[in-house]
C-alpha cells in the first residue's frame, strides 16, 4: 500500500484481515537502512508483520516521526548513527506503553513524498519505505505534526507509574526518587562500543534501589523501571506526586573528538543554578534539556524556553538549594572513595529535571561512555553495585545529618 502526501499527517497499514482475538507476540523490526541521495532519500524498515504506521514531520529541529505499535527492535546497535542523503541520523525505541517510535533527523525541511508498505517474499514480513524529498522552509512551516498531541496520552502516563500517589502521604519514611535518565526512543549518549547511556543508568538505578531497600527506612521510587521514554515534565511530575524528600537523576556523559575522549573521564555531580558554573556545564544542561526533542516531541517556542531558564532558580526554595548542595558535598566524598571523579567533580547549571522546588536534587554523570576505560567499567555489574552502594551510603549520611539537625 502506498500513500503520497503534500503536507498532512499520514496513516499507513497493509490492510490485513483482523487476526483472531488472542495475545500475540510482539512484532519485530529486523532491518533498517537508508538509500538515495540529497535529491531523494528513502528510509526502509523491515517488519515481521504489517502494522499501522503514522508518519508526520516536525521543525526546530527538522525531523520525520514514525509512530508504530510496540515493537521488538532486533537491529544492529550502530544502525542509525550514520546518515545518508537528506538524513543525518535516526533512532528508535519505546515512546510510551504499547507505542514505539522512530525519529529521523534531517538536514533541513523535507516532505514525505510517498510511504509504502510491501510484502517481503511469501511470508508475513513487510518492508516500510518512506521517501523524503527537500522542501523550502516556508512550505514546511512547523511540520505536519505540529498540532498533534506529542506526549503519551493520560492513560499511558498513568500505566507507567501505577504506584503514583494521588493523596498526601504520611511522612514515616523519607521518599527517595531515583531517575534513570533517557530511555526508550531516547538512548542518551552512545559509547565508543555502541553502549547506550540509557542502559547503564537503568542498571545502576536498579542497584541503587536494591541498596536503599536493603538499608531500610526509605520509601524508594523510580521514574522508570524499564526501557521506556519519560518526558522531563513527567519526571518532575512524578517527583512532586511522590512528595519526594530527595531526587537523584542518573546519567552518563560523552565528549566529541577522539583526542579529548581518551583523556576526559570520571563522574560529576550537578546541582541546579540559574547561571552555569562553567561553559561545559552550560552545554551539558542544554544537551540534557533537549531530550524531549530527541524523542520527537515538538519544541516549545523559544520565548517559553528562555522564560523557563530565567525562572529555574527563582522557583527553587533557598532551603532546598542549600540541602541540594549539602547532599552533593556528601556524595562527592563518598563517590571519590570508590570511583574516578572528573577534574571538577561538583558543578551546577540550569537542568530542567532538577527544578525540584519541593525536594533537594542532584544529577550524577557517572562517567564518560566516550572514554574506553569509563565505558568498560560502567558496563560491569561489579562497578554498578559499587557505585550504587556509595550513593546509598551518601543518602544515609545525608538523612542522618538532617535528622540530627532537627529540633
C-alpha positions as CSV (number, residue, x, y, z in Angstrom):
1,X,0.0,0.0,0.0
2,X,1.4,3.4,-0.9
3,X,0.3,6.9,0.1
4,X,1.6,10.2,-1.2
5,X,1.3,13.3,1.0
6,X,1.8,17.0,0.4
7,X,1.7,18.1,4.0
8,X,-0.7,16.0,6.1
9,X,-0.1,13.5,8.8
10,X,-0.5,10.1,7.2
11,X,-1.6,6.7,8.4
12,X,-0.4,3.6,6.7
13,X,-1.3,0.0,7.1
14,X,-1.2,-3.2,5.0
15,X,-4.9,-3.6,5.4
16,X,-4.6,-7.2,6.6
17,X,-7.6,-9.2,7.8
18,X,-8.1,-8.9,11.6
19,X,-6.4,-11.7,13.5
20,X,-8.4,-13.9,15.9
21,X,-8.7,-12.3,19.4
22,X,-5.7,-13.7,21.4
23,X,-2.5,-12.5,23.0
24,X,0.1,-12.3,20.2
25,X,3.8,-12.0,20.3
26,X,5.3,-8.5,19.6
27,X,6.0,-7.7,16.0
28,X,9.7,-7.3,15.3
29,X,11.7,-4.7,13.4
30,X,14.6,-6.8,11.8
31,X,16.3,-4.3,9.5
32,X,16.6,-0.6,9.0
33,X,18.5,1.2,6.3
34,X,18.9,4.4,4.2
35,X,19.2,4.6,0.4
36,X,19.3,7.5,-2.0
37,X,20.9,10.9,-2.1
38,X,20.1,14.6,-1.3
39,X,17.5,14.7,-4.1
40,X,15.5,11.8,-2.7
41,X,16.3,9.7,0.4
42,X,14.4,6.5,1.4
43,X,14.1,5.2,4.9
44,X,13.4,1.4,4.9
45,X,12.2,-0.6,7.9
46,X,11.6,-4.4,7.7
47,X,8.8,-5.6,10.0
48,X,7.8,-9.2,10.8
49,X,4.2,-8.3,10.0
50,X,2.1,-5.4,8.7
51,X,1.2,-2.7,11.3
52,X,-0.5,0.6,11.4
53,X,2.1,3.4,11.0
54,X,1.6,7.1,11.4
55,X,4.1,9.5,9.9
56,X,4.5,13.2,10.3
57,X,7.1,16.0,10.3
58,X,8.3,18.5,13.0
59,X,10.5,21.5,12.9
60,X,13.1,23.1,15.2
61,X,14.9,20.8,14.7
62,X,13.7,19.2,11.4
63,X,12.5,15.6,12.0
64,X,10.3,12.9,10.5
65,X,8.4,10.9,13.1
66,X,7.1,7.3,12.6
67,X,4.7,6.0,15.3
68,X,4.0,2.3,15.5
69,X,2.6,-0.2,17.9
70,X,5.1,-1.7,20.5
71,X,7.9,-3.4,18.6
72,X,10.8,-5.6,19.5
73,X,13.8,-4.0,17.7
74,X,16.2,-6.6,16.5
75,X,18.7,-4.2,14.9
76,X,22.4,-3.6,15.0
77,X,23.1,-1.1,17.9
78,X,25.1,1.1,15.5
79,X,22.3,1.4,12.9
80,X,21.1,4.9,12.5
81,X,24.2,6.6,13.8
82,X,25.4,7.4,10.2
83,X,23.2,9.4,7.9
84,X,22.8,9.5,4.1
85,X,21.3,12.0,1.7
86,X,18.7,14.1,3.5
87,X,19.0,12.1,6.8
88,X,21.7,12.8,9.4
89,X,20.7,10.0,11.8
90,X,17.8,8.1,13.1
91,X,16.9,6.4,16.4
92,X,14.1,4.1,17.6
93,X,12.6,2.7,20.8
94,X,9.6,2.7,23.1
95,X,7.9,6.1,23.4
96,X,5.0,5.1,25.7
97,X,3.3,1.9,26.7
98,X,2.4,-0.1,23.6
99,X,3.8,2.6,21.4
100,X,7.1,2.6,19.6
101,X,8.6,5.5,17.6
102,X,11.3,6.1,15.0
103,X,12.7,9.6,14.9
104,X,14.6,10.6,11.7
105,X,16.8,13.7,11.8
106,X,17.0,15.5,8.5
107,X,19.5,18.0,7.1
108,X,16.7,20.5,6.6
109,X,13.0,20.8,5.7
110,X,11.7,17.7,3.9
111,X,8.3,16.4,2.7
112,X,7.1,12.8,2.8
113,X,6.9,12.2,-1.0
114,X,5.4,8.7,-0.5
115,X,5.1,6.0,2.1
116,X,4.7,2.3,1.0
117,X,4.4,-1.0,2.8
118,X,5.0,-4.1,0.7
119,X,5.3,-7.8,1.4
120,X,8.8,-9.4,1.6
121,X,8.6,-12.8,0.0
122,X,5.7,-15.1,0.6
123,X,5.6,-14.7,4.4
124,X,4.1,-12.1,6.7
125,X,7.1,-9.8,6.7
126,X,6.7,-6.4,5.2
127,X,9.0,-3.5,4.2
128,X,8.0,0.0,5.1
129,X,9.6,2.6,2.7
130,X,9.3,6.3,3.4
131,X,10.6,8.5,0.6
132,X,11.7,12.0,1.5
133,X,12.5,15.0,-0.7
134,X,13.7,18.5,0.1
135,X,11.2,21.3,0.5
136,X,11.6,25.0,1.3
137,X,11.2,26.2,4.9
138,X,8.1,28.3,4.2
139,X,6.2,25.4,2.8
140,X,7.4,23.1,5.7
141,X,6.3,25.6,8.3
142,X,6.2,23.9,11.8
143,X,5.7,20.5,10.2
144,X,2.6,18.3,9.6
145,X,2.7,17.1,13.2
146,X,2.9,20.5,14.9
147,X,-0.7,20.4,16.1
148,X,-0.7,16.8,17.2
149,X,-0.5,15.9,20.9
150,X,3.2,14.9,21.2
151,X,3.3,13.3,24.6
152,X,1.8,9.9,25.6
153,X,-1.9,10.1,26.4
154,X,-3.1,10.3,30.0
155,X,-3.8,6.5,30.2
156,X,-0.3,5.7,29.0
157,X,1.2,8.1,31.6
158,X,-0.8,6.5,34.4
159,X,0.2,3.0,33.5
160,X,3.9,3.9,33.5
161,X,3.6,4.6,37.3
162,X,0.7,2.7,38.8
163,X,2.1,3.5,42.2
164,X,1.9,7.2,41.8
165,X,0.1,8.7,44.8
166,X,-2.9,11.0,44.5
167,X,-3.1,11.9,48.2
168,X,-0.6,13.2,50.6
169,X,1.5,10.5,52.3
170,X,2.3,10.0,55.9
171,X,6.0,11.0,56.4
172,X,7.0,7.9,58.2
173,X,9.9,7.4,55.8
174,X,11.9,9.7,53.6
175,X,10.9,9.3,49.9
176,X,13.9,8.9,47.6
177,X,13.1,9.2,43.9
178,X,15.7,7.6,41.5
179,X,15.6,9.0,38.0
180,X,17.4,6.9,35.3
181,X,17.9,9.4,32.5
182,X,16.7,9.0,28.9
183,X,15.1,5.7,27.9
184,X,13.1,4.1,25.0
185,X,13.4,6.3,21.9
186,X,16.0,8.5,23.6
187,X,19.2,6.4,24.0
188,X,21.2,9.2,25.6
189,X,25.0,9.2,24.9
190,X,26.3,6.4,22.8
191,X,29.7,4.9,23.7
192,X,32.6,4.0,21.5
193,X,31.5,0.4,21.6
194,X,27.8,1.3,21.0
195,X,26.8,1.1,24.7
196,X,23.8,3.2,25.4
197,X,23.6,5.6,28.3
198,X,20.0,4.7,29.0
199,X,21.1,1.0,29.6
200,X,23.9,1.9,32.0
201,X,21.9,4.3,34.1
202,X,18.9,2.0,34.4
203,X,21.2,-0.8,35.7
204,X,22.7,1.5,38.3
205,X,19.3,2.8,39.3
206,X,18.1,-0.8,40.0
207,X,21.2,-1.5,42.0
208,X,20.7,1.7,44.0
209,X,17.0,0.9,44.6
210,X,18.1,-2.5,46.0
211,X,20.8,-1.0,48.2
212,X,18.4,1.5,49.7
213,X,15.8,-1.1,50.3
214,X,18.4,-3.3,52.0
215,X,19.4,-0.4,54.3
216,X,15.8,0.1,55.1
217,X,13.9,3.2,56.3
218,X,13.3,4.7,52.9
219,X,10.4,4.7,50.5
220,X,12.2,4.3,47.2
221,X,10.5,5.3,43.9
222,X,11.8,5.2,40.3
223,X,10.7,7.4,37.4
224,X,11.1,4.4,35.0
225,X,11.8,0.8,35.6
226,X,12.3,-0.4,32.0
227,X,13.4,0.9,28.7
228,X,10.7,3.4,28.0
229,X,10.8,7.1,27.3
230,X,9.7,9.5,30.1
231,X,9.5,13.2,29.3
232,X,11.2,15.8,31.5
233,X,7.9,17.2,32.6
234,X,6.7,13.7,33.6
235,X,9.8,13.1,35.7
236,X,9.2,16.4,37.6
237,X,5.5,15.5,37.9
238,X,6.3,12.0,39.3
239,X,8.7,13.5,41.9
240,X,6.1,16.0,43.0
241,X,3.3,13.4,43.2
242,X,5.5,11.1,45.2
243,X,6.3,14.1,47.6
244,X,10.0,13.3,47.2
245,X,12.4,14.2,50.0
246,X,15.4,13.6,47.7
247,X,15.7,13.3,43.9
248,X,18.7,11.6,42.2
249,X,19.0,11.7,38.5
250,X,21.5,9.3,36.9
251,X,23.2,9.9,33.6
252,X,26.5,9.2,31.7
253,X,28.4,11.7,29.7
254,X,30.2,11.8,26.3
255,X,32.6,14.1,24.6
256,X,33.3,14.6,20.9
257,X,36.7,14.1,19.4
258,X,39.0,11.1,19.9
259,X,41.8,13.3,21.3
260,X,39.7,14.6,24.2
261,X,37.7,11.4,24.7
262,X,40.9,9.5,25.6
263,X,41.8,11.9,28.4
264,X,38.4,13.1,29.8
265,X,36.8,10.7,32.2
266,X,35.2,10.5,35.7
267,X,32.0,11.2,37.5
268,X,30.5,14.7,38.0
269,X,27.7,15.8,40.4
270,X,25.5,18.7,39.3
271,X,23.0,20.9,41.2
272,X,20.6,23.5,39.9
273,X,21.6,27.1,39.4
274,X,20.4,30.0,37.3
275,X,23.9,30.5,35.9
276,X,26.1,27.6,35.0
277,X,29.3,27.2,36.9
278,X,31.3,26.9,33.7
279,X,30.7,26.6,29.9
280,X,31.0,22.9,29.9
281,X,28.2,22.7,32.5
282,X,26.0,25.1,30.5
283,X,26.4,22.9,27.4
284,X,25.7,19.8,29.4
285,X,22.4,21.2,30.7
286,X,21.5,22.4,27.2
287,X,22.0,18.9,25.9
288,X,20.0,17.2,28.7
289,X,17.2,19.7,28.4
290,X,16.8,18.8,24.7
291,X,16.0,15.1,25.5
292,X,12.3,15.7,24.6
293,X,13.3,16.9,21.2
294,X,15.4,13.8,20.7
295,X,12.3,11.7,21.4
296,X,10.3,13.5,18.8
297,X,8.2,15.9,21.0
298,X,7.5,19.2,19.3
299,X,9.6,22.0,20.8
300,X,8.0,24.8,22.7
301,X,8.6,28.3,21.3
302,X,11.9,29.8,22.1
303,X,10.5,32.5,24.3
304,X,9.0,30.0,26.6
305,X,12.3,28.1,26.8
306,X,14.1,31.3,27.7
307,X,11.5,32.0,30.3
308,X,12.0,28.6,31.8
309,X,15.7,29.2,32.1
310,X,15.2,32.6,33.7
311,X,12.8,31.3,36.4
312,X,14.5,28.0,37.2
313,X,16.4,29.4,40.2
314,X,13.5,31.7,41.3
315,X,11.2,28.7,41.6
316,X,13.6,26.8,43.8
317,X,13.4,27.4,47.6
318,X,16.6,28.7,49.1
319,X,16.4,26.0,51.8
320,X,16.1,23.3,49.1
321,X,19.0,24.7,47.2
322,X,21.2,24.5,50.4
323,X,20.1,20.9,51.1
324,X,21.0,20.0,47.5
325,X,24.5,21.5,48.0
326,X,24.8,19.5,51.2
327,X,24.0,16.2,49.6
328,X,26.2,17.0,46.6
329,X,29.1,17.6,49.0
330,X,28.5,14.3,50.9
331,X,28.0,12.4,47.6
332,X,31.2,13.7,46.1
333,X,33.2,12.5,49.1
334,X,31.6,9.0,49.1
335,X,31.9,8.5,45.3
336,X,35.5,9.9,45.4
337,X,36.5,7.0,47.6
338,X,35.0,4.5,45.1
339,X,35.4,5.6,41.5
340,X,37.3,8.1,39.4
341,X,35.9,11.6,39.6
342,X,36.2,14.3,36.9
343,X,38.6,17.2,37.2
344,X,35.9,19.4,38.7
345,X,33.5,16.9,40.4
346,X,30.9,19.4,41.6
347,X,29.3,21.7,39.2
348,X,25.9,23.5,38.6
349,X,23.7,24.5,35.7
350,X,20.1,25.0,34.7
351,X,19.0,21.4,34.3
352,X,15.2,21.3,33.9
353,X,14.9,17.9,35.7
354,X,16.4,19.5,38.8
355,X,13.7,22.1,39.0
356,X,12.5,20.5,42.2
357,X,11.2,23.3,44.4
358,X,9.9,20.7,46.8
359,X,12.9,18.4,47.2
360,X,16.8,18.6,47.2
361,X,18.0,17.2,43.9
362,X,21.2,16.2,42.1
363,X,22.1,15.0,38.7
364,X,25.0,12.5,38.6
365,X,27.0,12.0,35.4
366,X,28.5,8.6,36.3
367,X,31.4,8.8,33.7
368,X,32.1,9.2,30.0
369,X,30.9,6.5,27.6
370,X,33.2,8.1,25.1
371,X,36.2,7.1,27.2
372,X,37.1,3.4,26.8
373,X,38.1,2.9,30.4
374,X,35.0,4.5,31.8
375,X,32.7,2.7,29.3
376,X,34.2,-0.6,30.1
377,X,33.8,-0.1,33.8
378,X,30.3,1.2,33.7
379,X,29.0,-1.8,31.9
380,X,30.1,-4.3,34.6
381,X,27.7,-5.4,37.4
382,X,30.5,-5.1,40.0
383,X,31.2,-1.4,39.2
384,X,27.4,-0.6,39.1
385,X,27.0,-2.3,42.5
386,X,29.9,-0.4,44.0
387,X,28.6,2.9,42.7
388,X,25.1,2.2,44.0
389,X,26.4,1.3,47.4
390,X,28.4,4.6,47.6
391,X,25.3,6.6,46.6
392,X,23.2,4.7,49.1
393,X,25.8,5.4,51.8
394,X,25.7,9.1,51.0
395,X,21.9,9.1,51.2
396,X,22.2,7.5,54.7
397,X,24.7,10.1,55.9
398,X,22.6,13.0,54.4
399,X,19.3,11.9,56.1
400,X,21.1,11.1,59.4
401,X,22.5,14.6,59.4
402,X,19.1,16.1,58.6
403,X,17.5,14.2,61.5
404,X,20.2,15.3,63.9
405,X,19.8,18.9,63.0
406,X,16.0,18.9,63.6
407,X,14.9,20.2,67.0
